[in-house]
Amino acid sequence: MVGKTKTEGGSGRLIPLNAPTFTALVKWAGRFPESKAEDYVFPACEVACIEREHPNMERIDPSKPITSWRTAWRSALKRAGLKVRFHDLRHTCITKLGESQAASDQTIMSIAGHLSRKMLEHYSHIRMHAKRTALDAIARPVSEPDGAQKWAQLPVPQKPTVAN
């Protein structure tokens, strides 16, 4: 469950974990074999080098949440050779959900905590490739008797006739 957020639509949302995320969190939690159910997944640590293979366990307090991601985030970026903002991950996730056509706008808004369509449009940056694929899907090749192919438009719906 998403805890307290800056906006009313963000707090208290339930977001299910997909398999890769769940697997990564189980692997991460395995680093803390002494943890209890009420402990934080990302515990408070003071110069414990928690992101390293062998962190200083005496400097980790699992009863309190981590206070900042800054050091871990910057270390991860440096190791990966990337220059992105943490918030860019949110934009990327929402864009990929929109492009996948696996989720409705309402579902994406629920996951993101958006209360308005305007916010969904602000966070979603549908790529040109996705737009081209969508437009190509409305045309289909038609085989001619001589084996050649030509492109045919899908049938255009006719206006219904209305009786007086």
N, CA and C of each residue as an Amber inpcrd file, in Angstrom:
protein
   492
   0.8490000  -1.1730000   0.0000000   0.0000000   0.0000000   0.0000000
   0.8940000   1.2350000   0.0000000   0.4910000   2.2330000  -0.7790000
   1.2060000   3.4970000  -0.8360000   0.8310000   4.3010000   0.4120000
   1.8400000   4.7470000   1.1370000   1.5920000   5.5300000   2.3490000
   1.1730000   6.9480000   2.0240000   1.4300000   7.8460000   2.9420000
   1.0370000   9.2470000   2.7680000   1.8220000   9.8750000   1.6130000
   1.0850000  10.5690000   0.7450000   1.7020000  11.2470000  -0.3900000
   1.3010000  12.7180000  -0.3830000   1.8540000  13.4590000  -1.3510000
   1.5630000  14.8970000  -1.4320000   0.1530000  15.1940000  -1.9270000
  -0.4670000  14.2420000  -2.6020000  -1.7930000  14.4920000  -3.1640000
  -2.8070000  13.5160000  -2.5880000  -4.0780000  13.9010000  -2.5980000
  -5.1130000  13.0370000  -2.0370000  -5.2980000  11.7570000  -2.8470000
  -5.0590000  11.8070000  -4.1380000  -5.2200000  10.6170000  -4.9790000
  -4.1000000   9.6100000  -4.8050000  -2.9850000  10.0480000  -4.2370000
  -1.8380000   9.1600000  -4.1160000  -1.8430000   8.2880000  -2.8920000
  -2.3580000   8.7780000  -1.7910000  -2.3010000   8.0550000  -0.5230000
  -3.2490000   6.8690000  -0.4920000  -2.7830000   5.7750000   0.1150000
  -3.6300000   4.6240000   0.3550000  -3.9120000   3.7360000  -0.8350000
  -3.2330000   3.9510000  -1.9600000  -3.4610000   3.1110000  -3.1440000
  -2.8270000   1.7420000  -2.9390000  -3.4950000   0.7180000  -3.4290000
  -2.9240000  -0.6250000  -3.4550000  -2.4050000  -0.8680000  -4.8610000
  -1.1300000  -1.1960000  -4.9590000  -0.5210000  -1.4600000  -6.2540000
   0.0960000  -2.8540000  -6.1910000  -0.4250000  -3.7970000  -6.9710000
   0.1470000  -5.1490000  -6.9390000   1.5490000  -5.1450000  -7.5400000
   2.3690000  -6.0640000  -7.0960000   3.7300000  -6.1800000  -7.6250000
   3.7450000  -7.2030000  -8.7570000   4.4680000  -6.8810000  -9.8400000
   4.6330000  -7.8800000 -10.8890000   5.7370000  -8.8530000 -10.4590000
   5.8890000  -9.9500000 -11.1810000   6.8220000 -11.0140000 -10.7860000
   8.2730000 -10.5380000 -10.6560000   8.8210000  -9.7790000 -11.6240000
  10.2200000  -9.3480000 -11.4680000  10.4350000  -8.4480000 -10.2430000
   9.4700000  -7.5820000  -9.9600000   9.5950000  -6.7030000  -8.8000000
   9.5410000  -7.5140000  -7.5140000   8.6020000  -8.4400000  -7.4410000
   8.4780000  -9.2760000  -6.2560000   9.7620000 -10.0770000  -6.0320000
  10.2990000 -10.6580000  -7.1060000  11.5390000 -11.4330000  -7.0090000
  12.6910000 -10.5680000  -6.5060000  12.7940000  -9.3450000  -7.0330000
  13.8660000  -8.4360000  -6.5890000  13.7180000  -8.0820000  -5.1100000
  12.4810000  -7.8470000  -4.6750000  12.2650000  -7.5030000  -3.2630000
  12.5400000  -8.6890000  -2.3400000  12.1920000  -9.8830000  -2.7650000
  12.4990000 -11.0780000  -1.9670000  14.0130000 -11.2410000  -1.8530000
  14.7150000 -11.0270000  -2.9540000  16.1840000 -11.1260000  -2.9370000
  16.7630000 -10.0740000  -1.9970000  16.2480000  -8.8450000  -2.0770000
  16.7120000  -7.7590000  -1.2070000  16.4410000  -8.1030000   0.2620000
  15.2330000  -8.5730000   0.5550000  14.8600000  -8.9070000   1.9320000
  15.7250000 -10.0410000   2.4760000  16.2010000 -10.9000000   1.5870000
  17.0880000 -11.9930000   1.9960000  18.3890000 -11.5060000   2.6020000
  18.7320000 -10.2630000   2.3580000  19.9450000  -9.6770000   2.9490000
  19.7750000  -9.4210000   4.4400000  18.5160000  -9.4690000   4.9080000
  18.2110000  -9.1760000   6.3020000  17.4910000 -10.3770000   6.9240000
  18.2140000 -11.4850000   7.1450000  17.5710000 -12.7150000   7.6180000
  16.9340000 -12.5830000   9.0050000  17.3470000 -11.6190000   9.7860000
  16.8080000 -11.4350000  11.1380000  15.5460000 -10.5650000  11.1410000
  15.0880000 -10.1250000   9.9720000  13.9650000  -9.1810000   9.9200000
  12.6610000  -9.8180000  10.3720000  11.7640000  -8.9440000  10.8590000
  10.4350000  -9.3610000  11.3130000   9.4110000  -8.8100000  10.3210000
   8.1970000  -9.3220000  10.3860000   7.1340000  -8.9110000   9.4600000
   6.8720000  -7.4100000   9.5240000   7.0100000  -6.7990000  10.6830000
   6.7240000  -5.3730000  10.8320000   7.8990000  -4.4680000  10.4430000
   9.0550000  -5.0570000  10.1310000  10.2250000  -4.2660000   9.7470000
  10.0510000  -3.6560000   8.3630000  10.7830000  -2.5830000   8.1210000
  10.7530000  -1.9120000   6.8190000  11.6110000  -2.6680000   5.8140000
  11.1530000  -2.7040000   4.5710000  11.9100000  -3.3460000   3.4980000
  13.1890000  -2.5550000   3.2380000  13.0760000  -1.2200000   3.3180000
  14.2320000  -0.3520000   3.1540000  14.4490000   0.3630000   4.4880000
  15.2350000  -0.2570000   5.3660000  15.4040000   0.2590000   6.7220000
  16.3390000   1.4600000   6.8040000  16.1890000   2.1780000   7.9190000
  17.0710000   3.3140000   8.1840000  18.4940000   2.8000000   8.3460000
  19.4220000   3.5310000   7.7960000  20.8200000   3.1370000   7.9220000
  21.6710000   4.4000000   7.9210000  22.6370000   4.4240000   8.7840000
  23.5290000   5.5770000   8.8560000  24.9210000   5.1210000   8.4470000
  25.3240000   5.4860000   7.2850000  26.6170000   5.1200000   6.7170000
  26.8690000   3.6160000   6.8580000  25.8450000   2.8270000   6.5730000
  25.9640000   1.3710000   6.6960000  26.3450000   0.7280000   5.3750000
  26.3720000   1.5310000   4.2950000  26.6570000   1.0140000   2.9470000
  25.6840000  -0.1150000   2.6170000  24.4060000   0.1680000   2.8490000
  23.3510000  -0.8400000   2.6950000  23.2750000  -1.4020000   1.2800000
  23.6950000  -0.6190000   0.2890000  23.6060000  -1.0790000  -1.0930000
  24.7240000  -2.0550000  -1.4570000  25.7170000  -2.1920000  -0.5840000
  26.8360000  -3.0940000  -0.8670000  26.4820000  -4.5320000  -0.4970000
  27.2990000  -5.4580000  -0.9730000  27.0400000  -6.8740000  -0.7200000
  27.0820000  -7.2010000   0.7700000  27.9890000  -6.5830000   1.5070000
  28.1230000  -6.8420000   2.9450000  27.9990000  -5.5330000   3.7170000
  26.7500000  -5.0820000   3.9610000  26.5730000  -3.8220000   4.6990000
  26.9240000  -3.9870000   6.1760000  27.1530000  -2.8740000   6.8320000
  27.4380000  -2.8660000   8.2650000  26.1040000  -3.0010000   8.9990000
  25.7370000  -4.2120000   9.3940000  24.4300000  -4.5110000   9.9680000
  24.1870000  -3.7990000  11.3000000  25.2340000  -3.4680000  12.0240000
  25.0680000  -2.7780000  13.3080000  24.5270000  -1.3560000  13.1230000
  24.6680000  -0.8050000  11.9380000  24.2280000   0.5630000  11.6710000
  22.8720000   0.6190000  10.9700000  22.1790000  -0.5040000  10.9300000
  20.8740000  -0.5730000  10.2740000  19.7910000  -0.7470000  11.3350000
  18.7410000   0.0910000  11.2420000  17.6060000  -0.0110000  12.1730000
  16.3540000  -0.3560000  11.3770000  15.9810000  -1.6550000  11.3290000
  14.8350000  -2.0760000  10.5280000  13.4820000  -1.6050000  11.0630000
  13.4540000  -1.0490000  12.2630000  12.1830000  -0.5660000  12.8170000
  11.8480000   0.8400000  12.3300000  12.7640000   1.4620000  11.6000000
  12.5480000   2.8020000  11.0520000  12.8000000   2.7730000   9.5450000
  12.0630000   3.6180000   8.7830000  12.2720000   3.6340000   7.3210000
  13.5170000   4.4310000   6.9430000  14.0280000   4.1360000   5.7800000
  15.1600000   4.8890000   5.2450000  14.7310000   6.3540000   5.1030000
  15.6210000   7.2660000   5.3960000  15.2510000   8.6840000   5.3520000
  15.5630000   9.3290000   4.0100000  16.4940000   8.7660000   3.2530000
  16.8450000   9.3560000   1.9710000  17.3610000   8.2880000   1.0210000
  16.9620000   8.4280000  -0.2470000  17.4350000   7.5350000  -1.2980000
  18.6070000   8.1430000  -2.0580000  18.9510000   9.3650000  -1.7280000
  19.9060000  10.1240000  -2.5310000  21.2240000   9.3910000  -2.7620000
  21.8610000   8.9290000  -1.6980000  23.1690000   8.2910000  -1.8540000
  23.0680000   6.9970000  -2.6560000  22.0900000   6.1620000  -2.3270000
  21.9260000   4.8950000  -3.0470000  21.6060000   5.1500000  -4.5180000
  20.7350000   6.1330000  -4.7890000  20.3520000   6.4580000  -6.1600000
  21.5670000   6.9490000  -6.9520000  22.3250000   7.8450000  -6.3630000
  23.5090000   8.3720000  -7.0690000  24.5490000   7.2870000  -7.3030000
  24.7250000   6.3950000  -6.3460000  25.6750000   5.2890000  -6.5270000
  25.2300000   4.3630000  -7.6500000  23.9320000   4.0540000  -7.6860000
  23.4040000   3.1780000  -8.7380000  23.5710000   3.8150000 -10.1200000
  23.2820000   5.1070000 -10.2110000  23.4440000   5.8060000 -11.4940000
  24.8960000   5.7950000 -11.9560000  25.7840000   6.0360000 -11.0240000
  27.2100000   6.0660000 -11.3650000  27.6660000   4.6970000 -11.8700000
  27.2700000   3.6280000 -11.1590000  27.6530000   2.2740000 -11.5810000
  27.0620000   1.9260000 -12.9460000  25.8480000   2.3940000 -13.2210000
  25.1760000   2.0860000 -14.4950000  25.5810000   3.0400000 -15.6170000
  26.2410000   4.1390000 -15.2700000  26.6240000   5.1130000 -16.2850000
  25.4420000   5.8790000 -16.8500000  24.4330000   6.1420000 -16.0130000
  23.2180000   6.8260000 -16.4600000  23.1100000   8.2200000 -15.8550000
  22.3590000   9.0750000 -16.5510000  22.0470000  10.4120000 -16.0430000
  20.5470000  10.6110000 -16.1740000  19.7970000  10.1850000 -15.1640000
  18.3540000  10.3590000 -15.1380000  17.9270000  10.7730000 -13.7350000
  16.7650000  11.4000000 -13.6680000  16.2100000  11.7440000 -12.3630000
  15.3550000  10.5830000 -11.8690000  15.2530000  10.4320000 -10.5650000
  14.4500000   9.3550000  -9.9960000  13.0120000   9.4390000 -10.5070000
  12.4870000  10.6550000 -10.6100000  11.0990000  10.8600000 -11.0360000
  10.8850000  10.4480000 -12.5040000  11.9670000  10.3880000 -13.2920000
  11.8450000   9.9390000 -14.6820000  11.3220000   8.5070000 -14.7560000
  11.5750000   7.7150000 -13.7220000  11.0880000   6.3370000 -13.6990000
   9.5620000   6.3060000 -13.7040000   8.9460000   7.2560000 -13.0230000
   7.4820000   7.3540000 -12.9760000   6.9230000   7.6610000 -14.3730000
   7.5240000   8.6500000 -15.0380000   7.0960000   9.0040000 -16.3940000
   7.2490000   7.8090000 -17.3360000   8.3780000   7.1110000 -17.2270000
   8.6400000   5.9620000 -18.0930000   7.6300000   4.8480000 -17.8540000
   7.3380000   4.5540000 -16.5940000   6.3690000   3.5080000 -16.2660000
   4.9950000   3.8360000 -16.8340000   4.5370000   5.0550000 -16.6300000
   3.2120000   5.4480000 -17.1030000   3.1600000   5.4260000 -18.6340000
   4.2310000   5.8700000 -19.2800000   4.2980000   5.8390000 -20.7400000
   4.2480000   4.4060000 -21.2500000   5.0320000   3.5120000 -20.6580000
   5.0490000   2.1160000 -21.1010000   3.6880000   1.4430000 -20.8920000
   3.0270000   1.7610000 -19.7830000   1.6830000   1.2260000 -19.5690000
   0.7370000   1.7100000 -20.6640000   0.8140000   2.9840000 -21.0150000
  -0.0430000   3.5390000 -22.0570000   0.2370000   2.9360000 -23.4150000
   1.5040000   2.7250000 -23.7210000   1.8780000   2.1670000 -25.0250000
   1.5530000   0.6860000 -25.1340000   1.5350000  -0.0110000 -24.0250000
   1.3270000  -1.4570000 -24.0610000  -0.0950000  -1.8350000 -24.4300000
  -1.0170000  -0.9360000 -24.2520000  -2.4350000  -1.1770000 -24.4780000
  -2.9550000  -2.3280000 -23.6270000  -2.2070000  -2.6690000 -22.5590000
  -2.6200000  -3.7400000 -21.6520000  -3.4560000  -3.1910000 -20.5060000
  -3.5080000  -1.8630000 -20.3960000  -4.2440000  -1.2560000 -19.2900000
  -5.0740000  -0.0870000 -19.8070000  -6.2680000   0.0360000 -19.2700000
  -7.1160000   1.1710000 -19.6420000  -6.5810000   2.4410000 -18.9940000
  -7.0460000   3.5760000 -19.4770000  -6.6490000   4.8490000 -18.8680000
  -7.0210000   4.8800000 -17.3920000  -8.1960000   4.3420000 -17.0530000
  -8.6310000   4.3180000 -15.6450000  -7.6700000   3.4990000 -14.7930000
  -7.2020000   2.3740000 -15.3120000  -6.2630000   1.5290000 -14.5720000
  -4.9370000   2.2590000 -14.3700000  -4.4490000   2.8920000 -15.4230000
  -3.1870000   3.6360000 -15.3170000  -3.3320000   4.7700000 -14.3100000
  -4.4500000   5.4840000 -14.3690000  -4.6840000   6.5840000 -13.4310000
  -4.7340000   6.0590000 -11.9950000  -5.3170000   4.9030000 -11.7880000
  -5.3960000   4.3050000 -10.4600000  -4.0120000   3.9230000  -9.9430000
  -3.1990000   3.3330000 -10.7980000  -1.8390000   2.9580000 -10.4050000
  -1.0180000   4.2010000 -10.0850000  -1.1390000   5.2170000 -10.9250000
  -0.3360000   6.4350000 -10.7670000  -0.8580000   7.3720000  -9.6850000
  -2.1040000   7.1990000  -9.2870000  -2.6940000   8.1000000  -8.3060000
  -3.1650000   9.4010000  -8.9160000  -3.4700000   9.3740000 -10.1960000
  -3.9620000  10.5720000 -10.8830000  -5.4740000  10.6810000 -10.7250000
  -5.9380000  11.8580000 -10.4270000  -7.3740000  12.0800000 -10.3000000
  -7.9710000  12.6620000 -11.5720000  -7.1170000  13.1780000 -12.4570000
  -7.6320000  13.7870000 -13.6830000  -6.9160000  13.2300000 -14.9110000
  -7.6240000  13.2640000 -16.0090000  -7.0430000  12.8330000 -17.2840000
  -5.8770000  13.7490000 -17.6710000  -5.9540000  15.0030000 -17.2800000
  -4.8960000  15.9670000 -17.5950000  -3.5550000  15.5110000 -17.0060000
  -3.5900000  14.9820000 -15.7810000  -2.3480000  14.4990000 -15.1680000
  -1.8220000  13.2770000 -15.9090000  -2.7180000  12.3990000 -16.3370000
  -2.2920000  11.2300000 -17.1070000  -1.5910000  11.6820000 -18.3850000
  -2.1610000  12.6650000 -19.0630000  -1.5590000  13.1740000 -20.2890000
  -0.2100000  13.8470000 -20.0150000  -0.0780000  14.4890000 -18.8590000
   1.1830000  15.1390000 -18.4940000   2.2890000  14.1060000 -18.2920000
   1.9550000  12.9790000 -17.6790000   2.9600000  11.9610000 -17.3650000
   3.2040000  10.9750000 -18.4990000   2.2680000  10.8360000 -19.4050000
   2.3940000   9.8690000 -20.4790000   3.0170000  10.5350000 -21.6990000
   4.0970000   9.9650000 -22.1770000   4.8120000  10.5050000 -23.3420000
   4.8640000   9.4110000 -24.4070000   3.7500000   9.1790000 -25.0580000
   3.6700000   8.0930000 -26.0290000   4.6640000   8.3560000 -27.1610000
   5.4800000   7.3570000 -27.4400000   6.5370000   7.4960000 -28.4400000
   5.9910000   7.3950000 -29.8580000   6.7370000   7.9660000 -30.7840000
   6.3470000   7.9650000 -32.1930000   6.1910000   6.5340000 -32.7060000
   7.0450000   5.6230000 -32.2810000   6.9590000   4.2330000 -32.7250000
   5.6040000   3.6320000 -32.3400000   5.1430000   3.9000000 -31.1290000
   3.8490000   3.3790000 -30.6870000   2.7190000   3.9890000 -31.5040000
   2.8270000   5.2720000 -31.8230000   1.8070000   5.9300000 -32.6400000
   1.7760000   5.3190000 -34.0450000   2.9640000   5.0900000 -34.6120000
   3.0420000   4.5140000 -35.9560000   2.4750000   3.1000000 -35.9730000
   2.7990000   2.3130000 -34.9700000   2.2860000   0.9410000 -34.8740000
   0.7680000   0.9470000 -34.7880000   0.2240000   1.8580000 -33.9910000
  -1.2380000   1.9510000 -33.8560000  -1.8860000   2.3020000 -35.1880000
  -1.2940000   3.2410000 -35.9120000  -1.8650000   3.6390000 -37.2000000
  -1.6950000   2.5490000 -38.2610000  -0.5700000   1.8420000 -38.2270000
  -0.3630000   0.7450000 -39.1760000  -1.3520000  -0.3840000 -38.9450000
  -1.8450000  -0.5160000 -37.7160000  -2.7730000  -1.5980000 -37.3870000
  -4.1300000  -1.4320000 -38.0700000  -4.4470000  -0.2290000 -38.5390000
  -5.7510000  -0.0430000 -39.1930000  -5.6990000  -0.2930000 -40.6920000
  -4.5280000  -0.6130000 -41.2050000  -4.3880000  -0.9580000 -42.6210000
  -3.8960000  -2.3990000 -42.6960000  -4.3380000  -3.1160000 -43.7220000
  -3.8870000  -4.5000000 -43.8530000  -3.5920000  -4.7770000 -45.3230000
  -2.5680000  -5.5990000 -45.5720000  -2.2840000  -5.9380000 -46.9730000
  -3.3470000  -6.8910000 -47.5160000  -3.7230000  -6.6870000 -48.7650000
  -4.6940000  -7.5440000 -49.4300000  -4.0020000  -8.1610000 -50.6370000
  -4.0700000  -9.4760000 -50.7620000  -3.4420000 -10.1610000 -51.8990000
  -4.3330000 -10.0520000 -53.1300000  -3.7170000  -9.7160000 -54.2400000
  -4.4040000  -9.6420000 -55.5290000  -4.3160000 -11.0270000 -56.1890000
  -5.1600000 -11.3000000 -57.1970000  -5.1250000 -12.6100000 -57.8720000
  -3.7570000 -12.9260000 -58.4690000  -3.0140000 -11.9040000 -58.9180000
  -1.7100000 -12.1560000 -59.5390000  -0.5870000 -12.3080000 -58.5020000
  -0.9420000 -12.3410000 -57.2080000   0.0590000 -12.5200000 -56.1580000
   0.5900000 -11.2190000 -55.5810000   0.2980000 -10.1010000 -56.2620000
   0.7600000  -8.8130000 -55.7490000  -0.0640000  -8.4290000 -54.5280000
   0.4900000  -7.5460000 -53.7440000  -0.2480000  -7.0730000 -52.5700000
  -0.5110000  -5.5870000 -52.6940000  -1.6360000  -5.1520000 -52.2100000
  -1.9120000  -3.7280000 -52.1170000  -2.5010000  -3.4870000 -50.7360000
  -2.4900000  -2.2460000 -50.3150000  -3.0090000  -1.9030000 -48.9960000
  -4.4600000  -1.4910000 -49.1180000  -5.2570000  -2.0200000 -48.2090000
  -6.6780000  -1.6920000 -48.2010000  -7.0340000  -1.1140000 -46.8410000
  -7.8670000  -0.1280000 -46.8760000  -8.3570000   0.4410000 -45.6250000
  -9.4070000  -0.4860000 -45.0390000  -9.4860000  -0.4940000 -43.7290000
 -10.5650000  -1.2210000 -43.0930000 -11.8620000  -0.5420000 -43.4770000
 -12.9540000  -1.2730000 -43.4950000 -14.2320000  -0.6540000 -43.8800000
 -14.5760000   0.5170000 -42.9710000 -15.0580000   1.5760000 -43.5930000
 -15.4770000   2.7490000 -42.8300000 -16.9350000   2.5510000 -42.4460000
 -17.2570000   2.6880000 -41.1620000 -18.6470000   2.4940000 -40.7580000
 -19.5630000   3.5100000 -41.4460000 -20.7050000   3.0240000 -41.9120000
 -21.6680000   3.8910000 -42.5740000 -22.5670000   4.5350000 -41.5320000
 -23.0470000   5.7280000 -41.8700000 -23.9930000   6.3840000 -40.9820000
 -25.2810000   5.5940000 -40.9450000 -25.7980000   5.3380000 -39.7610000
 -27.0640000   4.5910000 -39.7230000 -28.1940000   5.4380000 -40.3100000
 -29.0640000   4.7830000 -41.0030000 -30.2220000   5.4920000 -41.5360000
 -31.2790000   5.5670000 -40.4570000 -31.8490000   6.7300000 -40.3000000
 -32.8260000   6.9290000 -39.2640000 -34.1830000   7.1120000 -39.9260000
 -35.1470000   6.3320000 -39.4940000 -36.5090000   6.4550000 -40.0490000
 -37.2140000   7.6440000 -39.4420000 -38.0200000   8.3130000 -40.2670000
 -38.8020000   9.4770000 -39.7580000 -40.0500000   9.0140000 -39.0680000
